[in-house]
């Protein structure tokens, strides 16, 4: 700070204060602050509306294929991830993520392969740059047929 001294010399003196909480130094700034906030809707809800087993010939029966028909609400997703877990949804067995292009309405079919028969927990996540939404289901795969 700069101020006048109290002695008979009228020349200005400069005092230095350290910037620490105990020293009593405060910095005051005046002015305006501006910012903009963009509110985005995001992917709000995902629903698995249909699960269909793909019938294959005996020579193709290495993996069971299942198509999941999925809808969503909100903004259109740009990627989909599918996590296949044990029936308790605790132990992950595989995860596949793919970019997608959805144009008008959010209705898409996701095809996933299952190496062996069994009951699985499926988590399907649709997302974009700002949000994600999840749907889960239990599926029983019986060597080419699902229930």
C-alpha positions as CSV (number, residue, x, y, z in Angstrom):
1,X,0.0,0.0,0.0
2,X,1.1,3.6,-0.5
3,X,0.3,6.2,2.0
4,X,1.6,9.4,3.7
5,X,3.9,9.0,6.7
6,X,3.0,10.6,10.0
7,X,6.3,12.3,10.6
8,X,7.2,15.8,9.4
9,X,8.5,14.5,6.1
10,X,5.6,14.7,3.6
11,X,7.0,12.4,1.0
12,X,5.0,9.2,0.4
13,X,6.2,6.0,1.9
14,X,5.5,2.4,0.7
15,X,4.6,-0.2,3.1
16,X,4.7,-3.9,2.2
17,X,2.3,-6.4,3.7
18,X,2.6,-10.2,3.2
19,X,-0.4,-12.0,1.7
20,X,-1.3,-14.3,4.5
21,X,-4.4,-14.9,6.5
22,X,-2.9,-13.8,9.8
23,X,-1.2,-10.6,8.4
24,X,-4.5,-9.0,7.6
25,X,-3.8,-8.5,3.9
26,X,-6.9,-8.4,1.8
27,X,-7.2,-8.1,-1.9
28,X,-10.3,-6.3,-3.2
29,X,-11.3,-6.5,-6.8
30,X,-14.2,-4.7,-8.4
31,X,-15.7,-5.4,-11.8
32,X,-18.1,-7.7,-13.5
33,X,-18.0,-11.5,-14.1
34,X,-19.8,-13.2,-16.9
35,X,-20.4,-16.8,-17.8
36,X,-22.7,-18.8,-19.9
37,X,-24.4,-22.1,-19.0
38,X,-25.6,-24.6,-21.6
39,X,-28.3,-26.9,-20.4
40,X,-28.4,-30.1,-22.3
41,X,-31.1,-32.7,-22.1
42,X,-29.0,-35.8,-22.4
43,X,-30.0,-39.4,-22.8
44,X,-32.7,-39.7,-20.1
45,X,-34.1,-43.3,-20.2
46,X,-33.3,-46.6,-21.8
47,X,-35.7,-49.5,-22.2
48,X,-35.1,-53.0,-23.6
49,X,-38.4,-53.7,-25.3
50,X,-37.5,-57.1,-27.0
51,X,-34.9,-59.9,-26.8
52,X,-34.9,-62.3,-29.7
53,X,-32.6,-65.3,-30.2
54,X,-31.2,-65.6,-33.7
55,X,-31.7,-69.1,-35.1
56,X,-28.6,-70.5,-36.7
57,X,-27.7,-73.7,-38.5
58,X,-25.8,-76.6,-36.7
59,X,-22.5,-75.5,-38.4
60,X,-22.9,-71.9,-37.0
61,X,-23.8,-73.0,-33.5
62,X,-20.5,-72.0,-31.9
63,X,-22.1,-68.9,-30.2
64,X,-25.7,-68.0,-29.4
65,X,-26.7,-64.7,-30.9
66,X,-29.4,-62.5,-29.3
67,X,-30.8,-59.3,-30.6
68,X,-31.9,-56.6,-28.1
69,X,-34.3,-54.0,-29.3
70,X,-33.7,-50.8,-27.3
71,X,-35.5,-47.5,-27.1
72,X,-34.5,-44.3,-25.3
73,X,-35.8,-40.9,-24.3
74,X,-34.0,-37.5,-24.5
75,X,-31.2,-36.7,-26.8
76,X,-29.9,-39.3,-29.4
77,X,-27.0,-41.5,-28.2
78,X,-23.7,-41.7,-30.0
79,X,-22.4,-44.9,-28.4
80,X,-23.7,-48.2,-26.8
81,X,-22.0,-50.4,-24.3
82,X,-23.2,-53.9,-23.3
83,X,-21.9,-55.6,-20.1
84,X,-22.6,-59.3,-19.7
85,X,-22.4,-60.4,-16.1
86,X,-23.3,-63.4,-13.9
87,X,-27.0,-63.7,-12.8
88,X,-26.3,-61.6,-9.7
89,X,-25.0,-58.7,-11.9
90,X,-21.8,-58.7,-9.7
91,X,-19.1,-60.4,-11.8
92,X,-18.6,-59.0,-15.3
93,X,-17.8,-61.6,-18.0
94,X,-17.5,-59.3,-21.0
95,X,-18.0,-55.7,-22.1
96,X,-18.5,-54.4,-25.7
97,X,-18.7,-50.8,-26.7
98,X,-19.6,-49.5,-30.1
99,X,-20.2,-46.1,-31.7
100,X,-23.7,-45.8,-33.2
101,X,-25.6,-43.4,-35.4
102,X,-29.2,-42.8,-34.5
103,X,-31.0,-40.4,-36.8
104,X,-34.7,-39.7,-36.1
105,X,-36.0,-41.6,-33.1
106,X,-34.1,-43.7,-30.6
107,X,-34.9,-47.3,-31.6
108,X,-32.0,-49.6,-32.3
109,X,-31.2,-53.3,-32.4
110,X,-28.0,-54.5,-30.6
111,X,-26.7,-58.0,-31.4
112,X,-24.6,-59.8,-28.9
113,X,-23.0,-63.3,-28.9
114,X,-23.0,-65.7,-25.9
115,X,-20.4,-68.4,-25.9
116,X,-22.3,-70.9,-23.8
117,X,-25.8,-71.5,-22.4
118,X,-26.7,-70.0,-19.1
119,X,-28.4,-67.2,-17.3
120,X,-26.8,-63.7,-17.7
121,X,-27.3,-60.2,-16.4
122,X,-27.2,-57.7,-19.3
123,X,-26.5,-54.0,-18.8
124,X,-27.0,-51.8,-21.9
125,X,-25.8,-48.3,-21.6
126,X,-26.6,-45.6,-24.2
127,X,-24.6,-42.4,-24.0
128,X,-23.5,-39.2,-25.7
129,X,-20.8,-36.6,-24.9
130,X,-22.8,-35.4,-21.8
131,X,-24.9,-38.2,-20.4
132,X,-25.5,-41.9,-20.1
133,X,-28.6,-44.0,-19.3
134,X,-28.7,-47.7,-18.4
135,X,-31.2,-50.6,-18.7
136,X,-30.7,-54.1,-17.2
137,X,-32.3,-57.4,-17.8
138,X,-31.8,-61.1,-17.0
139,X,-31.6,-63.4,-19.9
140,X,-31.5,-67.2,-20.2
141,X,-29.5,-68.5,-23.2
142,X,-30.2,-72.1,-24.1
143,X,-28.0,-73.1,-27.0
144,X,-29.6,-71.0,-29.7
145,X,-32.8,-70.1,-27.9
146,X,-33.3,-67.4,-25.3
147,X,-36.2,-66.8,-22.9
